[in-house]
Amino acid sequence: MRVSNLFTKTSKNAPADEVAKNAQLLSRAGFIHKEMAGVYTYLPLGKIVIDKIIQIVREEMNAVGGLEMSLTALQAKDTWEASGRWDDKVMDVWFKTKLASGSEVGLAPTHEEPLTKLMKDFIHSYKDLPAYPYQFQIKFRNELRSKSGLMRGREFWMKDLYSFSRDRNEHDAFYEKISKAYEKVYSRFGIGDITYKTFASGGSFSKYSHEFQTLSDVGEDTIYVHEGRRIAINEEVYNDEVLADLDIKKEELVEKKAVEVGNIFTLGTKFSDAFDLKYTDEDGASKPVFMGSYGIGPSRIMGLIAELFSDEKGLVWPENIAPYKVYLVQIGGELSIECADELYEELKKRNIEVLYDDRDVRPGQKFADSELMGIPYRVTVSDRMLADKVYEFVVRSDGQKNLLTHEQLLDKLS
């Protein structure tokens, strides 16, 4: 991509009503555009980042047997009445509207009900189990407050995977497998060392569920961390009984603020009972399918990474989710233009993602934009350095500068 072809522009100022650091930086850098409170457009650079985040999650879900699909956002009233969750008193985040015919429909805040209903067409025998469908989809929740940028939206990206198992034992085995997969996801995002599997309320079918909480001063949750065992307890279930269950003493825990970046739940037969989802076992007996659900919010993770990986100059993206690996800057006359053009084409041929700042603007503006956007590496081609047959190579994360020959540069980027 050439910067001159981007219709988006960077800005020195964030939207006046934006209070969250992540939204301020992402808006200023031209990654997102605020439509209204809790609702954001992903501009070209932002779309690349959210797609890379989604791809990392996709790879790890596929590795544990997940099968990707796409469910509908519009939801029928009767589907949700079957579980009792259409009522606003039961689930108070609904966005509801009416079709031209007068029928009432909702915008999905989650998908347990419609997917369970759908699976009735495909699960009949024990031979049809287990099954692990999942999707990436924009969800809609009518949040009372939405002041945390991408970290709490009324419209947001969610990966939701649902497990359909023959019994508790089969479910528990997968539950542990996907727990490990989540740990791999957060490690790949560069937040694995500050993300903890956290014990939380389990609802009707399990004593505990588990959240994955990442330490951050902007977190809305309070957790109690046991660093030695790499686990934590959510404040909502922090009591003597839980401590005894986990064989932990209070003095071993440290109170921290954190952001929930994922959760895994045992659903049991709550939804399979509501929709009469059963299978016939090896002996011909009819049994309810045992279910679980597993969520990760890619847009929330994008916002959190913007909070965690940034400095006074702007964003500092981890290389594997940055929109581009290299920010190529051209400074000077015809010679530097010709050499920068050639380097740009060579990097593309080598499949090195490069954003080429070919604009006719001051060098300081190019450097400032590269830092604000958080591209991992900056390469500068200038008339002065070309006389010495070198490029300036700058690492965004620590500001380290080196002068590299053409061969050294290609070796570094490859």
C-alpha positions, 0 to 999 in steps of 0.5 A: 500500500502507498500512503498516497492511496489511503483516503484516511488521514492521521490527526493530532487530535482525537474526537472530543467526546472520546475518553478511552485511550485505545479509541483516541489512539486508533482514531488519531492513527486512522484505524477506526471512525466513531459512528456513535457511542460504542459503535465504530467503523474499521477503516482500511488499516483497522480492518487489516488488524482485526482480520489478523487478530481473527486469523490467529484465533481461527487457526487455534480453533481449527487446531482443536477441531472447530468448524467455522460457519456463520449464523444470522444476526437477525433472530426470531422471537420464538427461538429465544422464547423457548429458553426464556431469554427473549424477555428483557427482564431476563436479558436486558441488552436486546436490540429489537425491531419489527419487520414490515409484516409487524413480526418482532425480531432481535439482533443477536447478542449471542447464539446459544439458542439459534445454534442449538435449534439448528443442530437438531437437523444434524445431531441424531445419533452418538455417531454425530457427536462431538461437534464444535461449530464456531463463528466470527460475527458482529454482536449487538448489545444495548449496553447502558454505558459505552465509554471504553472504546473498542473494549466495551461496544454496543456493536462488537466482534465476537468469536463464539464456539459451541461444543456438543458432546455425548456426556460430561466426560467428553465435554470436560476433555474438550473443555481442557483442550480449548482452555489450552488453545486460549492460552496459545491465542493470548501468547501469540498476541503478546499478552500471555504472560499477563493473562490468567485463567480466572475462576468465576461463577459457573451457573447452574451446571458447573461450580465454576466457569473460567474467564481469561483476564489480562492485567490492565489499569483500565480493567473493569474487573478485580481479580486475585492472582496466584502468580506461582500457579498462574491462576486467579479468582474473580472478585465475584466468587472470592470467598473462603469456600473457593479458596479451600477448593483451590487449596489457596491461602489469602496471603498468596494472592495479589489484588489486580485490575484486569480486562476479560478477554475470553471465557469458557462455560459449561452449559450442560443440558440447559439449551438442549432441554429447551430445544429437545436436542437429543441423540440415540446412544450405542444402546438405543437410549435417547439422551440430551446433548451436553453443551459448552460455550467459548467466547473471545472478543477480537475487537476487545483484544484490539482495543486492549492491545492498543492500550497496552502497546503504546507510548507517548508517540502512538501505537506500538503493534506486535509484529504479527497483528500490525497492519504492515511490517515496514513503514518505508519513507522516501526523502529527497529527489529523483534518486531517492524516489527511484530507489524507494520505488524499487525497494518497495517493489522488491519487498512486495515480491518477497511478501514483506508487508510494506506501507510506502510513504510516497507523499510530498510532505515534510520528513518529520510528518512521515516519521510522526505518522509512522510512529503514531500508526505503530508500524514495527519497523521504519526504513528511510531512503534518502539521497544522503544515505544512498551516497553511502549505499545504506538505509536507516532502519528504526525499530518502533518498540525501542527506537533503536536505529541502524544503518544497513546495506541493501543485503543487510536490510533484506536479511533483517526483514526476512 
